[in-house]
């Protein structure tokens, strides 16, 4: 039986990662977390097979202990990229999952219908664009981790000028955090860049909530 360690994110809990493990089916495990009180389903940011999932989980929890929200829970206020970087050390094989986690749930249950509705809503949400939040070209953004690091928007899609070069918002964020010493290979631009003290992702969510 596979020994799997995972990092889960949730649209309803931005900036929080659930770090856990399972010796069973990952999809079944993730579906089980979508219960009463959790408004949106969890998504697998990264999961991998390891030699001893309990051992790895314990040491990952210890390593990120100062980011733990509650001692009795598996939730950490931390960038998911850091969790992935830590898991890569002991990874034997990456576990790929996607929307198929929720594709075969029975239609007879209310929970199944809710999950599928949220999945479809996530698909419709689409890729982030500056036009979604009314941001015009020439707007200065600050890096959340160091506000002295800035970039400027170039168009209404997702291109910015960073250190004299035109890049996507996420590629610019990756270069910026790498320059700060974070050895990550992927980041979310709307999460890493801020405007007037708010992450772009937060601004987007506020606008979407107002329009609902």
N, CA, C and O of each residue as an XYZ file, in Angstrom:
848
protein
N       0.837     -1.199      0.000
C       0.000      0.000      0.000
C       0.872      1.248      0.000
O       1.867      1.313      0.722
N       0.503      2.236     -0.804
C       1.312      3.445     -0.944
C       1.343      4.271      0.340
O       0.336      4.400      1.036
N       2.503      4.821      0.636
C       2.667      5.730      1.780
C       2.728      7.135      1.190
O       3.686      7.475      0.495
N       1.722      7.946      1.458
C       1.598      9.248      0.800
C       1.561     10.386      1.821
O       0.885     10.305      2.846
N       2.306     11.444      1.510
C       2.264     12.680      2.291
C       1.768     13.776      1.352
O       2.143     13.807      0.179
N       0.923     14.678      1.865
C       0.318     15.667      0.985
C       0.245     17.043      1.635
O       0.294     17.186      2.857
N       0.126     18.043      0.776
C      -0.136     19.414      1.200
C      -1.387     19.871      0.479
O      -1.419     19.895     -0.751
N      -2.423     20.236      1.229
C      -3.702     20.633      0.647
C      -3.952     22.120      0.870
O      -3.599     22.668      1.915
N      -4.558     22.761     -0.113
C      -4.967     24.150      0.021
C      -6.482     24.220     -0.127
O      -7.122     23.270     -0.577
N      -7.040     25.360      0.261
C      -8.491     25.522      0.180
C      -8.802     26.973     -0.145
O      -8.279     27.881      0.500
N      -9.651     27.197     -1.141
C     -10.031     28.546     -1.558
C     -10.585     29.362     -0.395
O     -10.438     30.583     -0.363
N     -11.216     28.691      0.552
C     -11.836     29.381      1.683
C     -10.822     29.744      2.767
O     -11.142     30.492      3.691
N      -9.589     29.214      2.657
C      -8.573     29.471      3.680
C      -7.264     29.896      3.021
O      -6.278     29.162      3.096
N      -7.231     31.059      2.381
C      -6.013     31.502      1.707
C      -4.842     31.621      2.678
O      -4.992     32.121      3.794
N      -3.681     31.157      2.240
C      -2.485     31.239      3.071
C      -2.326     30.112      4.058
O      -1.382     30.105      4.848
N      -3.248     29.145      4.026
C      -3.202     28.015      4.960
C      -3.023     26.709      4.188
O      -3.644     26.508      3.144
N      -2.176     25.828      4.704
C      -1.920     24.528      4.087
C      -2.195     23.427      5.115
O      -1.770     23.518      6.267
N      -2.895     22.412      4.689
C      -3.118     21.235      5.539
C      -2.079     20.191      5.146
O      -2.037     19.767      3.991
N      -1.248     19.775      6.084
C      -0.184     18.803      5.822
C      -0.523     17.509      6.533
O      -0.637     17.477      7.758
N      -0.685     16.446      5.771
C      -1.050     15.173      6.372
C      -0.520     14.001      5.583
O       0.285     14.172      4.668
N      -0.968     12.812      5.934
C      -0.509     11.617      5.239
C      -1.619     10.579      5.190
O      -2.596     10.670      5.933
N      -1.468      9.603      4.322
C      -2.429      8.516      4.216
C      -1.738      7.277      3.667
O      -0.765      7.370      2.919
N      -2.249      6.135      4.042
C      -1.771      4.874      3.490
C      -2.847      4.261      2.595
O      -2.766      3.096      2.204
N      -3.849      5.069      2.283
C      -4.935      4.620      1.424
C      -5.009      5.426      0.145
O      -3.994      5.928     -0.338
N      -6.202      5.550     -0.406
C      -6.415      6.281     -1.648
C      -6.465      7.778     -1.365
O      -7.250      8.231     -0.532
N      -5.636      8.537     -2.051
C      -5.543      9.974     -1.793
C      -6.847     10.693     -2.119
O      -7.286     11.555     -1.358
N      -7.466     10.344     -3.241
C      -8.709     11.001     -3.634
C      -9.796     10.811     -2.576
O     -10.520     11.748     -2.242
N      -9.900      9.590     -2.057
C     -10.885      9.310     -1.012
C     -10.593     10.136      0.237
O     -11.503     10.655      0.883
N      -9.317     10.245      0.561
C      -8.907     11.018      1.728
C      -9.302     12.482      1.580
O      -9.858     13.075      2.506
N      -9.018     13.063      0.423
C      -9.316     14.472      0.194
C     -10.820     14.723      0.198
O     -11.286     15.718      0.754
N     -11.578     13.822     -0.422
C     -13.031     13.975     -0.425
C     -13.588     13.957      0.999
O     -14.566     14.643      1.299
N     -12.964     13.177      1.863
C     -13.445     13.047      3.233
C     -13.329     14.320      4.046
O     -14.014     14.472      5.057
N     -12.463     15.248      3.616
C     -12.289     16.494      4.359
C     -13.384     17.505      4.047
O     -13.530     18.495      4.764
N     -14.155     17.270      2.986
C     -15.208     18.207      2.618
C     -16.469     17.856      3.399
O     -17.297     17.061      2.955
N     -16.591     18.463      4.564
C     -17.690     18.152      5.472
C     -18.434     19.426      5.867
O     -18.086     20.521      5.424
N     -19.436     19.277      6.683
C     -20.177     20.426      7.183
C     -19.221     21.388      7.878
O     -18.397     20.967      8.690
N     -19.325     22.665      7.567
C     -18.449     23.665      8.163
C     -17.297     24.042      7.267
O     -16.618     25.034      7.532
N     -17.051     23.279      6.205
C     -16.004     23.590      5.235
C     -16.708     24.018      3.949
O     -17.250     23.169      3.242
N     -16.713     25.320      3.627
C     -17.510     25.808      2.501
C     -17.034     25.396      1.116
O     -17.827     25.356      0.175
N     -15.742     25.087      0.979
C     -15.193     24.716     -0.321
C     -14.339     23.462     -0.193
O     -13.785     23.209      0.877
N     -14.219     22.676     -1.250
C     -13.400     21.457     -1.188
C     -11.910     21.771     -1.165
O     -11.482     22.818     -1.650
N     -11.125     20.864     -0.603
C      -9.674     21.000     -0.602
C      -9.111     20.605     -1.964
O      -9.694     19.795     -2.684
N      -7.968     21.192     -2.299
C      -7.263     20.854     -3.522
C      -5.865     20.369     -3.162
O      -5.259     20.863     -2.211
N      -5.360     19.416     -3.910
C      -4.011     18.889     -3.666
C      -2.999     19.811     -4.327
O      -2.923     19.881     -5.554
N      -2.215     20.525     -3.505
C      -1.157     21.372     -4.057
C       0.028     20.501     -4.456
O       0.614     20.672     -5.525
N       0.370     19.555     -3.568
C       1.458     18.611     -3.881
C       1.299     17.379     -3.009
O       0.957     17.480     -1.831
N       1.549     16.214     -3.595
C       1.506     14.951     -2.861
C       2.545     14.018     -3.446
O       2.820     14.066     -4.645
N       3.115     13.180     -2.625
C       4.143     12.263     -3.108
C       4.188     10.994     -2.256
O       3.761     10.981     -1.101
N       4.710      9.940     -2.853
C       4.952      8.702     -2.115
C       6.291      8.803     -1.412
O       7.249      9.344     -1.964
N       6.361      8.280     -0.187
C       7.593      8.284      0.605
C       7.776      6.904      1.221
O       6.897      6.049      1.117
N       8.916      6.692      1.860
C       9.196      5.399      2.484
C       8.320      5.162      3.709
O       7.779      4.072      3.893
N       8.184      6.188      4.541
C       7.427      6.071      5.796
C       6.649      7.363      5.986
O       7.211      8.356      6.448
N       5.359      7.370      5.635
C       4.583      8.614      5.639
C       4.429      9.208      7.035
O       4.450     10.430      7.184
N       4.274      8.370      8.060
C       4.123      8.877      9.420
C       5.393      9.596      9.881
O       5.338     10.642     10.528
N       6.538      9.002      9.528
C       7.832      9.585      9.892
C       8.009     10.937      9.216
O       8.391     11.917      9.856
N       7.729     10.982      7.920
C       7.890     12.223      7.159
C       6.911     13.286      7.647
O       7.283     14.445      7.830
N       5.664     12.888      7.856
C       4.658     13.838      8.329
C       5.078     14.466      9.653
O       4.976     15.680      9.831
N       5.553     13.632     10.583
C       5.954     14.140     11.906
C       7.066     15.172     11.794
O       7.027     16.215     12.445
N       8.063     14.869     10.957
C       9.201     15.780     10.843
C       8.850     17.051     10.081
O       9.412     18.112     10.353
N       7.925     16.953      9.127
C       7.462     18.159      8.435
C       6.683     19.035      9.418
O       6.850     20.255      9.433
N       5.841     18.418     10.231
C       5.096     19.160     11.247
C       6.046     19.832     12.237
O       5.828     20.977     12.634
N       7.093     19.121     12.631
C       8.075     19.689     13.565
C       8.823     20.854     12.917
O       9.053     21.884     13.550
N       9.198     20.681     11.653
C       9.968     21.710     10.951
C       9.186     23.008     10.812
O       9.752     24.099     10.890
N       7.873     22.879     10.605
C       7.031     24.060     10.420
C       6.184     24.355     11.659
O       5.135     24.993     11.574
N       6.652     23.887     12.789
C       5.890     24.036     14.021
C       5.538     25.464     14.379
O       4.471     25.718     14.939
N       6.432     26.415     14.060
C       6.161     27.809     14.400
C       5.110     28.429     13.481
O       4.668     29.555     13.707
N       4.713     27.691     12.445
C       3.666     28.170     11.538
C       2.337     27.459     11.791
O       1.350     27.717     11.102
N       2.315     26.576     12.767
C       1.119     25.778     13.031
C       0.044     26.637     13.689
O       0.318     27.364     14.644
N      -1.169     26.550     13.176
C      -2.263     27.362     13.696
C      -2.755     26.842     15.039
O      -3.050     27.625     15.941
N      -2.846     25.506     15.173
C      -3.272     24.884     16.430
C      -2.470     23.603     16.629
O      -2.261     22.845     15.681
N      -2.024     23.361     17.847
C      -1.202     22.190     18.119
C      -1.910     20.882     17.809
O      -1.260     19.884     17.496
N      -3.230     20.877     17.891
C      -3.983     19.640     17.678
C      -4.476     19.463     16.238
O      -5.145     18.478     15.928
N      -4.148     20.410     15.366
C      -4.624     20.341     13.996
C      -3.451     20.325     13.020
O      -2.323     20.657     13.384
N      -3.731     19.934     11.776
C      -2.687     19.823     10.751
C      -2.640     21.038      9.837
O      -2.192     20.928      8.696
N      -3.092     22.194     10.310
C      -3.148     23.391      9.477
C      -1.985     24.326      9.804
O      -1.675     24.584     10.967
N      -1.356     24.822      8.746
C      -0.183     25.683      8.889
C      -0.364     26.940      8.047
O      -0.785     26.863      6.893
N      -0.047     28.090      8.622
C      -0.095     29.332      7.868
C       1.278     29.516      7.214
O       2.207     30.066      7.806
N       1.364     29.041      5.991
C       2.655     28.979      5.307
C       2.428     28.898      3.802
O       1.376     28.437      3.357
N       3.388     29.336      3.029
C       3.278     29.251      1.574
C       3.332     27.779      1.153
O       4.228     27.058      1.593
N       2.412     27.318      0.326
C       2.418     25.915     -0.094
C       3.704     25.512     -0.819
O       4.088     24.342     -0.814
N       4.362     26.491     -1.442
C       5.614     26.193     -2.127
C       6.690     25.705     -1.155
O       7.521     24.871     -1.516
N       6.676     26.224      0.083
C       7.644     25.784      1.085
C       7.373     24.344      1.504
O       8.300     23.566      1.726
N       6.103     24.002      1.609
C       5.734     22.630      1.966
C       6.191     21.674      0.876
O       6.751     20.615      1.160
N       5.947     22.054     -0.376
C       6.371     21.213     -1.493
C       7.886     21.027     -1.494
O       8.380     19.918     -1.699
N       8.621     22.118     -1.265
C      10.083     22.041     -1.256
C      10.578     21.063     -0.198
O      11.537     20.326     -0.426
N       9.919     21.059      0.964
C      10.310     20.152      2.042
C       9.975     18.705      1.688
O      10.766     17.801      1.955
N       8.807     18.484      1.087
C       8.397     17.123      0.736
C       9.256     16.535     -0.369
O       9.443     15.320     -0.434
N       9.774     17.379     -1.229
C      10.606     16.885     -2.342
C      11.851     16.153     -1.847
O      12.391     15.297     -2.547
N      12.304     16.491     -0.642
C      13.516     15.866     -0.098
C      13.359     14.355      0.031
O      14.284     13.602     -0.271
N      12.174     13.911      0.484
C      11.971     12.478      0.685
C      11.054     11.829     -0.330
O      10.667     10.671     -0.170
N      10.702     12.569     -1.379
C       9.741     12.045     -2.357
C      10.318     10.912     -3.205
O      11.427     11.018     -3.729
N       9.562      9.841     -3.329
C       9.922      8.745     -4.240
C       9.214      8.920     -5.585
O       9.765      8.614     -6.642
N       7.988      9.417     -5.516
C       7.169      9.549     -6.716
C       6.083     10.591     -6.455
O       5.394     10.534     -5.436
N       5.933     11.539     -7.376
C       4.884     12.547     -7.227
C       3.530     11.932     -7.575
O       3.408     11.162     -8.527
N       2.520     12.287     -6.788
C       1.164     11.811     -7.032
C       0.390     12.915     -7.734
O       0.185     13.988     -7.167
N      -0.037     12.662     -8.954
C      -0.775     13.653     -9.733
C      -2.276     13.470     -9.517
O      -2.812     12.371     -9.663
N      -2.933     14.557     -9.169
C      -4.386     14.522     -9.036
C      -4.947     15.803     -9.627
O      -4.210     16.766     -9.842
N      -6.219     15.819     -9.884
C      -6.863     17.004    -10.428
C      -8.320     17.004    -10.072
O      -8.705     16.506     -9.014
N      -9.151     17.563    -10.952
C     -10.571     17.647    -10.683
C     -11.226     16.274    -10.626
O     -12.355     16.148    -10.152
N     -10.516     15.221    -11.113
C     -11.114     13.894    -11.114
C     -11.416     13.396     -9.704
O     -12.174     12.439     -9.542
N     -10.846     14.017     -8.698
C     -11.146     13.647     -7.313
C     -12.648     13.724     -7.063
O     -13.198     12.930     -6.301
N     -13.300     14.675     -7.703
C     -14.716     14.901     -7.442
C     -15.622     14.491     -8.600
O     -16.825     14.752     -8.565
N     -15.060     13.851     -9.626
C     -15.863     13.560    -10.813
C     -16.785     12.365    -10.657
O     -17.791     12.282    -11.363
N     -16.484     11.438     -9.763
C     -17.264     10.208     -9.678
C     -18.102     10.091     -8.415
O     -18.507      8.994     -8.031
N     -18.359     11.211     -7.775
C     -19.202     11.170     -6.581
C     -20.657     10.940     -6.989
O     -21.081     11.454     -8.024
N     -21.430     10.189     -6.216
C     -22.827      9.935     -6.550
C     -23.659     11.211     -6.493
O     -23.509     12.010     -5.570
N     -24.538     11.404     -7.481
C     -25.364     12.597     -7.542
C     -26.460     12.610     -6.474
O     -27.113     13.632     -6.264
N     -26.659     11.484     -5.806
C     -27.765     11.367     -4.863
C     -27.522     12.095     -3.554
O     -28.459     12.325     -2.789
N     -26.277     12.461     -3.287
C     -26.000     13.132     -2.024
C     -25.895     14.637     -2.220
O     -25.417     15.112     -3.250
N     -26.344     15.371     -1.226
C     -26.281     16.832     -1.294
C     -24.842     17.305     -1.348
O     -24.519     18.251     -2.066
N     -23.966     16.637     -0.577
C     -22.559     17.020     -0.560
C     -21.940     16.879     -1.940
O     -21.192     17.757     -2.371
N     -22.238     15.793     -2.638
C     -21.682     15.584     -3.969
C     -22.076     16.712     -4.904
O     -21.243     17.202     -5.667
N     -23.318     17.125     -4.857
C     -23.794     18.199     -5.720
C     -23.076     19.504     -5.400
O     -22.725     20.267     -6.300
N     -22.861     19.756     -4.105
C     -22.174     20.977     -3.694
C     -20.729     20.980     -4.195
O     -20.240     21.991     -4.698
N     -20.055     19.840     -4.051
C     -18.668     19.738     -4.488
C     -18.567     20.003     -5.983
O     -17.734     20.792     -6.429
N     -19.421     19.339     -6.751
C     -19.357     19.494     -8.201
C     -19.660     20.932     -8.606
O     -19.075     21.453     -9.556
N     -20.573     21.567     -7.888
C     -20.887     22.957     -8.176
C     -19.681     23.850     -7.924
O     -19.408     24.769     -8.697
N     -18.949     23.575     -6.824
C     -17.774     24.379     -6.513
C     -16.664     24.147     -7.532
O     -15.957     25.084     -7.902
N     -16.507     22.906     -7.989
C     -15.497     22.597     -8.993
C     -15.798     23.359    -10.278
O     -14.896     23.931    -10.889
N     -17.066     23.368    -10.687
C     -17.450     24.085    -11.895
C     -17.244     25.582    -11.728
O     -16.844     26.270    -12.667
N     -17.517     26.081    -10.536
C     -17.321     27.504    -10.265
C     -15.842     27.859    -10.362
O     -15.483     28.917    -10.878
N     -14.988     26.971     -9.865
C     -13.540     27.197     -9.932
C     -13.066     27.229    -11.381
O     -12.195     28.021    -11.741
N     -13.653     26.351    -12.216
C     -13.286     26.345    -13.631
C     -13.688     27.658    -14.304
O     -12.939     28.206    -15.113
N     -14.886     28.159    -13.958
C     -15.378     29.389    -14.573
C     -14.582     30.602    -14.119
O     -14.491     31.602    -14.830
N     -14.008     30.500    -12.929
C     -13.265     31.610    -12.358
C     -12.120     32.045    -13.277
O     -11.830     33.233    -13.419
N     -11.498     31.075    -13.879
C     -10.476     31.362    -14.879
C      -9.183     31.909    -14.309
O      -9.020     32.062    -13.099
N      -8.283     32.195    -15.213
C      -6.966     32.693    -14.865
C      -7.032     34.153    -14.435
O      -7.819     34.933    -14.971
N      -6.208     34.511    -13.471
C      -6.187     35.875    -12.971
C      -5.762     36.855    -14.058
O      -4.834     36.592    -14.822
N      -6.460     37.995    -14.114
C      -6.091     39.098    -14.996
C      -6.265     40.395    -14.228
O      -7.172     40.522    -13.405
N      -5.392     41.359    -14.499
C      -5.494     42.638    -13.805
C      -6.839     43.300    -14.058
O      -7.356     44.019    -13.203
N      -7.402     43.055    -15.234
C      -8.692     43.655    -15.566
C      -9.789     43.176    -14.629
O     -10.800     43.859    -14.464
N      -9.604     42.003    -14.007
C     -10.606     41.479    -13.080
C     -10.763     42.364    -11.856
O     -11.831     42.401    -11.244
N      -9.698     43.079    -11.495
C      -9.746     43.924    -10.302
C      -9.634     45.401    -10.669
O      -9.374     46.241     -9.807
N      -9.833     45.716    -11.956
C      -9.826     47.104    -12.403
C      -8.479     47.784    -12.320
O      -8.408     49.005    -12.180
N      -7.404     47.009    -12.403
C      -6.061     47.561    -12.271
C      -5.518     47.977    -13.636
O      -5.498     47.181    -14.575
N      -5.078     49.231    -13.735
C      -4.621     49.796    -14.992
C      -3.107     49.624    -15.184
O      -2.375     49.462    -14.207
N      -2.636     49.659    -16.439
C      -1.186     49.601    -16.709
C      -0.465     50.740    -15.987
O      -0.988     51.850    -15.882
N       0.723     50.457    -15.499
C       1.510     51.465    -14.797
C       1.326     51.453    -13.285
O       1.941     52.251    -12.578
N       0.484     50.554    -12.785
C       0.257     50.448    -11.335
C       1.433     49.741    -10.668
O       1.874     48.688    -11.129
N       1.930     50.316     -9.594
C       3.066     49.703     -8.883
C       2.573     48.684     -7.868
O       1.648     48.949     -7.100
N       3.201     47.521     -7.876
C       2.888     46.454     -6.931
C       4.096     46.211     -6.032
O       5.236     46.450     -6.433
N       3.842     45.740     -4.827
C       4.923     45.437     -3.886
C       4.919     43.946     -3.568
O       3.862     43.320     -3.494
N       6.093     43.393     -3.386
C       6.208     41.990     -3.003
C       5.792     41.849     -1.539
O       6.245     42.613     -0.686
N       4.934     40.875     -1.250
C       4.442     40.711      0.114
C       5.575     40.456      1.095
O       5.514     40.915      2.236
N       6.599     39.739      0.677
C       7.688     39.375      1.581
C       8.682     40.512      1.810
O       9.431     40.497      2.787
N       8.690     41.495      0.914
C       9.599     42.638      1.039
C       9.015     43.776      0.201
O       9.160     43.788     -1.021
N       8.364     44.720      0.852
C       7.662     45.779      0.130
C       8.585     46.717     -0.636
O       8.116     47.520     -1.442
N       9.895     46.626     -0.394
C      10.823     47.464     -1.158
C      11.044     46.907     -2.566
O      11.585     47.594     -3.432
N      10.622     45.657     -2.789
C      10.726     45.029     -4.106
C       9.426     45.289     -4.849
O       8.350     44.923     -4.376
N       9.523     45.917     -6.006
C       8.319     46.322     -6.730
C       8.359     45.899     -8.192
O       9.399     45.512     -8.725
N       7.195     45.986     -8.818
C       7.074     45.802    -10.254
C       5.926     46.697    -10.716
O       5.189     47.233     -9.888
N       5.770     46.864    -12.026
C       4.682     47.687    -12.552
C       3.885     46.901    -13.580
O       4.446     46.190    -14.413
N       2.572     47.040    -13.507
C       1.718     46.350    -14.470
C       1.916     46.953    -15.858
O       2.123     48.159    -16.000
N       1.851     46.097    -16.878
C       2.080     46.549    -18.252
C       0.817     46.509    -19.111
O       0.696     47.267    -20.073
N      -0.109     45.640    -18.770
C      -1.336     45.527    -19.549
C      -2.454     45.055    -18.628
O      -2.266     44.982    -17.414
N      -3.615     44.736    -19.194
C      -4.738     44.321    -18.361
C      -4.821     42.812    -18.200
O      -5.773     42.305    -17.606
N      -3.846     42.096    -18.716
C      -3.817     40.640    -18.546
C      -3.009     40.291    -17.306
O      -3.519     40.431    -16.195
N      -1.782     39.847    -17.454
C      -1.009     39.543    -16.246
C       0.484     39.760    -16.458
O       1.308     39.039    -15.896
N       0.828     40.756    -17.270
C       2.234     41.060    -17.513
C       2.686     42.266    -16.700
O       1.959     43.247    -16.543
N       3.910     42.162    -16.189
C       4.478     43.252    -15.407
C       5.900     43.540    -15.888
O       6.523     42.731    -16.575
N       6.386     44.712    -15.506
C       7.790     45.047    -15.734
C       8.530     44.846    -14.422
O       8.228     45.491    -13.417
N       9.498     43.947    -14.444
C      10.284     43.658    -13.242
C      11.752     43.697    -13.616
O      12.205     42.916    -14.453
N      12.500     44.604    -13.000
C      13.928     44.793    -13.280
C      14.165     45.005    -14.779
O      15.108     44.468    -15.361
N      13.275     45.806    -15.386
C      13.453     46.175    -16.779
C      13.033     45.141    -17.789
O      13.283     45.311    -18.982
N      12.401     44.072    -17.347
C      12.001     42.985    -18.244
C      10.503     42.718    -18.131
O       9.937     42.798    -17.041
N       9.861     42.401    -19.254
C       8.445     42.058    -19.228
C       8.296     40.583    -18.900
O       8.843     39.720    -19.587
N       7.546     40.306    -17.837
C       7.346     38.935    -17.373
C       5.892     38.751    -16.967
O       5.171     39.725    -16.752
N       5.465     37.497    -16.863
C       4.149     37.239    -16.284
C       4.238     37.557    -14.799
O       5.323     37.549    -14.217
N       3.111     37.833    -14.200
C       3.104     38.198    -12.785
C       3.694     37.097    -11.902
O       4.362     37.384    -10.909
N       3.443     35.829    -12.268
C       3.964     34.716    -11.460
C       5.454     34.511    -11.678
O       6.181     34.192    -10.737
N       5.920     34.694    -12.923
C       7.360     34.534    -13.176
C       8.142     35.634    -12.475
O       9.229     35.395    -11.949
N       7.583     36.844    -12.469
C       8.252     37.941    -11.768
C       8.310     37.659    -10.269
O       9.318     37.934     -9.618
N       7.223     37.109     -9.726
C       7.188     36.780     -8.297
C       8.214     35.701     -7.978
O       8.894     35.766     -6.953
N       8.324     34.709     -8.856
C       9.276     33.628     -8.623
C      10.707     34.165     -8.588
O      11.491     33.800     -7.712
N      11.042     35.031     -9.542
C      12.391     35.610     -9.557
C      12.642     36.442     -8.306
O      13.745     36.439     -7.758
N      11.621     37.149     -7.864
C      11.778     37.996     -6.684
C      12.011     37.172     -5.427
O      12.905     37.483     -4.640
N      11.215     36.125     -5.229
C      11.385     35.313     -4.013
C      12.664     34.490     -4.082
O      13.298     34.244     -3.056
N      13.052     34.060     -5.287
C      14.330     33.360     -5.434
C      15.484     34.275     -5.049
O      16.440     33.838     -4.409
N      15.398     35.548     -5.439
C      16.447     36.517     -5.115
C      16.554     36.744     -3.609
O      17.606     37.129     -3.099
N      15.442     36.499     -2.905
C      15.447     36.641     -1.439
C      15.986     35.390     -0.746
O      16.128     35.359      0.476
N      16.287     34.357     -1.546
C      16.850     33.142     -0.967
C      15.901     31.972     -0.861
O      16.296     30.910     -0.381
N      14.653     32.130     -1.294
C      13.693     31.029     -1.257
C      13.921     30.139     -2.476
O      13.800     30.593     -3.613
N      14.244     28.896     -2.239
C      14.552     27.974     -3.340
C      13.280     27.251     -3.803
O      13.170     26.029     -3.708
N      12.339     28.032     -4.299
C      11.080     27.486     -4.790
C      11.122     27.411     -6.310
O      11.869     28.145     -6.956
N      10.316     26.518     -6.875
C      10.280     26.422     -8.335
C       8.951     26.874     -8.926
O       8.784     26.890    -10.146
N       8.007     27.241     -8.067
C       6.733     27.769     -8.550
C       6.085     28.603     -7.449
O       6.154     28.240     -6.274
N       5.459     29.716     -7.822
C       4.726     30.541     -6.874
C       3.480     31.084     -7.570
O       3.365     31.033     -8.794
N       2.566     31.596     -6.784
C       1.364     32.238     -7.323
C       1.570     33.742     -7.296
O       1.685     34.337     -6.225
N       1.618     34.362     -8.475
C       1.830     35.804     -8.555
C       0.794     36.618     -7.805
O       1.163     37.511     -7.042
N      -0.520     36.338     -7.997
C      -1.543     37.108     -7.282
C      -1.457     36.967     -5.765
O      -1.972     37.814     -5.034
N      -0.812     35.910     -5.289
C      -0.645     35.728     -3.851
C       0.593     36.446     -3.343
O       0.598     36.937     -2.214
N       1.646     36.517     -4.155
C       2.914     37.109     -3.711
C       2.965     38.624     -3.879
O       3.669     39.290     -3.120
N       2.239     39.197     -4.855
C       2.269     40.643     -5.071
C       1.097     41.312     -4.372
O       0.004     40.750     -4.299
N       1.329     42.523     -3.854
C       0.289     43.261     -3.132
C       0.095     44.644     -3.743
O       0.948     45.159     -4.467
N      -1.066     45.227     -3.424
C      -1.361     46.614     -3.818
C      -2.013     47.291     -2.621
O      -3.039     46.838     -2.113
N      -1.401     48.381     -2.182
C      -1.883     49.110     -1.011
C      -2.081     48.184      0.191
O      -3.062     48.290      0.927
N      -1.125     47.277      0.367
C      -1.119     46.401      1.546
C      -1.960     45.152      1.444
O      -2.008     44.367      2.391
N      -2.636     44.942      0.306
C      -3.469     43.752      0.138
C      -2.932     42.885     -0.996
O      -2.530     43.391     -2.044
N      -2.930     41.592     -0.774
C      -2.563     40.671     -1.843
C      -3.568     40.820     -2.982
O      -4.752     41.052     -2.741
N      -3.101     40.687     -4.211
C      -3.998     40.798     -5.361
C      -5.090     39.742     -5.295
O      -6.224     39.988     -5.705
N      -4.751     38.572     -4.782
C      -5.736     37.506     -4.650
C      -6.857     37.912     -3.686
O      -8.025     37.596     -3.913
N      -6.489     38.611     -2.615
C      -7.491     39.065     -1.654
C      -8.412     40.101     -2.289
O      -9.623     40.083     -2.071
N      -7.828     41.008     -3.081
C      -8.629     42.027     -3.754
C      -9.619     41.368     -4.700
O     -10.787     41.754     -4.764
N      -9.143     40.377     -5.427
C     -10.019     39.664     -6.357
C     -11.188     39.012     -5.623
O     -12.332     39.098     -6.068
N     -10.899     38.366     -4.509
C     -11.952     37.683     -3.747
C     -12.989     38.679     -3.226
O     -14.190     38.411     -3.265
N     -12.519     39.828     -2.740
C     -13.438     40.833     -2.224
C     -14.387     41.318     -3.317
O     -15.581     41.501     -3.079
N     -13.850     41.521     -4.509
C     -14.676     41.969     -5.630
C     -15.678     40.904     -6.015
O     -16.837     41.206     -6.303
N     -15.233     39.647     -6.020
C     -16.147     38.550     -6.378
C     -17.259     38.406     -5.352
O     -18.409     38.145     -5.705
N     -16.912     38.579     -4.071
C     -17.929     38.453     -3.023
C     -18.954     39.577     -3.112
O     -20.137     39.361     -2.853
N     -18.506     40.777     -3.478
C     -19.413     41.906     -3.599
C     -20.386     41.731     -4.767
O     -21.515     42.220     -4.737
N     -19.909     41.012     -5.806
C     -20.743     40.835     -7.000
C     -21.706     39.658     -6.886
O     -22.625     39.528     -7.695
N     -21.496     38.786     -5.870
C     -22.370     37.613     -5.699
C     -23.771     38.033     -5.239
O     -24.638     37.182     -5.045
